[in-house]
Amino acid sequence: MVKLEDLTSIYKRANIMDIKMGVSTAGEKETDEKKEYRRRKDGATTSVSLGMRFCGIWAFEPEKREYLIKDKVWGKKLKKDDFYSWLDLFISNQGKNSIQKRVTMIEKYLEVLNRINNWLDSPQAQFRMYSSSLLFLYEGDSTEDPKCDVRMIDFSHVYPIRDGGRDEGYLKGLRNLIQFLEDLKGMYSMSMDS
């Protein structure tokens, strides 16, 4: 069953971050030529090194009353060392969100991401996902409102696991993302204590 839903409808000014998960976007049923093309593309991005890459950010800038928009072309050029700072920029809304809002949002995101991790690392996980994303949302027009959500999206290249393994590419990205968010939470929490 396909479910279409406007995830932004509950937000006045939704901030959105799309992170493509996994070390490879090459689906199992693609031609060898297409797989090779995607492997080269993935190798030139953070997909291979981190197991994830930015596909886009829409971040509302309250003072300017406009969005900072970064697209997938930008995301493909981003280097591994820049990933953390862009994640921080998104969560902090360019430094505008209160520290408490940042910590609360990260805790909510981590709750969902840890459930996804536990499911993907269990015997119930019977699929590998290629070119699937995690979509992060929160209210960008309030520095205090911690309403936020994260969803798994884009399932056009999902294949049954036949070798008894796990989706290690997705798990690599997910675990790195969880660690980055844990690190950000720690950094923000320390600044609350100072």
Secondary structure, DSSP 8 states (H G I E B T S, - for coil): ------TTTT-SSEEEEEEEESS----TTS-HHHHHHHHHHHHTSHHHHHSEEEEEEEEEETTTTEEEEE-HHHHHH--HHHHHHHHHHHHHTTTTS-HHHHHHHHHHHHHHHHHHHHHHTSTT--EEESS-EEEEEEESS-SS---EEEEEE--SSEEE--SS---HHHHHHHHHHHHHHHHHHHHHHHHHH-
